Amino acid sequence: MMTALARAISRATRTNVDVETLKVLVIFAGAGLLLSLVAVMIYKQAASAALF
């Protein structure tokens, strides 16, 4: 699946995209998304507690 995605990106952008580079980018993007969701859940509870 990663190879197919790398090929599609390479064809679309006309640049050489390595599968390993794509894997690293996906891992960091996923970690950032997870961290953002956790921060939203934590601060949402704190903000609603401060309002009441």
Residue pairs with C-beta under 8 A, 6 or more apart in sequence:
2 19
2 22
2 23
2 26
3 19
5 22
6 17
6 18
6 19
6 22
9 17
9 22
10 16
10 17
